[in-house]
Amino acid sequence: MQGQATHTGSSIRVLRKQAGMTLADLAASAGTAIAYLSRVETGKVTPTNAFVAQVTRAIADRLAGVTEAPRMGIAA
């Protein structure tokens, strides 16, 4: 299962960076510890499905905010 943990962790890291988030940003948004998130990203621990869903939601919320921001203040 170490291979799966490494793949999951590296995928989270790529998505986090694409969203322009630091470890601290994502940890705060997902309600987890920076140290735990770091261990997940490096494949040292295998996250639960619930944790992956939590992190995915936090990244999606960040990306939604980025894509919505330019629309604010523009009349339709």
Secondary structure, DSSP 8 states (H G I E B T S, - for coil): -HHHHHHHHHHHHHHHHHTT--HHHHHHHHTS-HHHHHHHHTTSS---HHHHHHHHHHHHHHHHHHHHGGGTT---
